[in-house]
Structure formats: structure tokens, C-alpha cells
């Protein structure tokens, strides 16, 4: 499991995110209309139980329930759209810190190189060398997926300096990829990529040079957040703390949802 520093930092970020979302809902939503829609939804749900023997009233309540649900969702759409893009960016960055951990000394991982559609791995001869990282296997080619893989292992030297690297060589070009090792609060660069769109997802390293390589990735171990001695997925903990924060402070912000 990750350290206590990971748990407390993620908790603080989740609380701040919950407060930020509350501010967005208070600023960009119509609280009165949302609360009216909620009351109408509850009233029609009660009507379904009260008038169980009246088919005409049941049909009318179902129709009104659908209409008020649609109005409620429409009212929630505006603030949700404001939140969407920042939330996606934040979650991608949090995944790099809390979703996996660096390699410990002596721990193995798989390095994968993804080549572009023009590459013919049957003829291509990629090779991998390591700095403070031991490459344990020869190249394993997967021609149908245009991938090449190697098993690597972190050395004690890499763990002491918190990173090593691997160097991929192909005819006509080469590229490096850092391999994070050791412990502590770290931003894990799972891939080094070539395209600008992919780089927005994996921005920790400079984009790959144009050598027919789309990305180089490292299969870091999955990490869990330590919550009272239990291993919890970071996204579950982040979502729970954010939601509880929003429920606790929504009246103070005057947010309706």
C-alpha cells in the first residue's frame, strides 16, 4: 500500500475538489428550480404508492415523474459541463500519482514499445538497454499488435537515486524512457508518447522523436491507498471524500443538486 503521505494528500485534494464543485453548482445552477424539481419527483413517487389501485392516476404520476426527472437532469447539465473538463484533467493527473507506485529494488516490470502502422516487426530488430535497470529478456515481438516487450528489473542503485532509464534502439532512430524506482510521493510516468493528444494524458516526459515509435510504456505495480489499515482504490476514496464534503457543506454554499 502507499504511504500515509499519499492518503493525507489525496484526502486534502478530495476535500478541495468537493468544495470547488459546490462553488460551481452554486454559481452556475438555479437552486430554486432544482429544489422544485426534487419536490415534484418525490411527490410523484409518493403518488405511485398512494394510488396503486387507480390506473389513471398511476399513469399520470408516471408521466409527471418522467417529465420532472428530465427537467432535473437538464438543470444539472450546465454545472456538470463546467466541471467536466477540469475534472477529467485532474483525475488523469491523480492517476499518475496514486494509481501505481515506483518499482522497489529487485522488482520486475514489463517495458512495451508500440510502433506505428508502417512498422514491420518481422524485419525490425528493436533492442533495449538499461541504465540502473537490468534488461532480463531478449526482445519479444508481437507483430499483429506492432509491439515489442522486455522484462526489466530495478537495481538497488536505481532505487537509491529514485529513477533509472531504458534506451530503445531501432534502425534509423532511438528513444529513452525513465523508470521510476524507490518510494515516496511520486508522479509516475507510465508512458512516453509521440502524439500531442496522448502527451496531454502523459505530460511528464518530452514527446518521443519521430522514429516510428508511438509510445514506450512501463507496467508499474498497482497501488492502493491505506485507509485505516485497509487497501482502497484511490478513485473510490477520492470520490467518497468529495461526495461527503459536498453533502456536508452544500447548505453553506446554497448549492442545489
Secondary structure as GFF3:
##gff-version 3
##sequence-region A 1 257
A	DSSP	alpha_helix	4	28	.	.	.	ID=ss1
A	DSSP	alpha_helix	31	50	.	.	.	ID=ss2
A	DSSP	alpha_helix	55	98	.	.	.	ID=ss3
A	DSSP	beta_strand	108	115	.	.	.	ID=ss4
A	DSSP	beta_strand	127	131	.	.	.	ID=ss5
A	DSSP	beta_strand	133	135	.	.	.	ID=ss6
A	DSSP	beta_strand	140	142	.	.	.	ID=ss7
A	DSSP	three_ten_helix	143	145	.	.	.	ID=ss8
A	DSSP	beta_strand	147	154	.	.	.	ID=ss9
A	DSSP	alpha_helix	156	161	.	.	.	ID=ss10
A	DSSP	beta_strand	163	170	.	.	.	ID=ss11
A	DSSP	beta_strand	173	180	.	.	.	ID=ss12
A	DSSP	beta_strand	191	193	.	.	.	ID=ss13
A	DSSP	alpha_helix	196	201	.	.	.	ID=ss14
A	DSSP	beta_strand	213	218	.	.	.	ID=ss15
A	DSSP	beta_strand	225	227	.	.	.	ID=ss16
A	DSSP	beta_strand	230	232	.	.	.	ID=ss17
A	DSSP	alpha_helix	234	253	.	.	.	ID=ss18
###
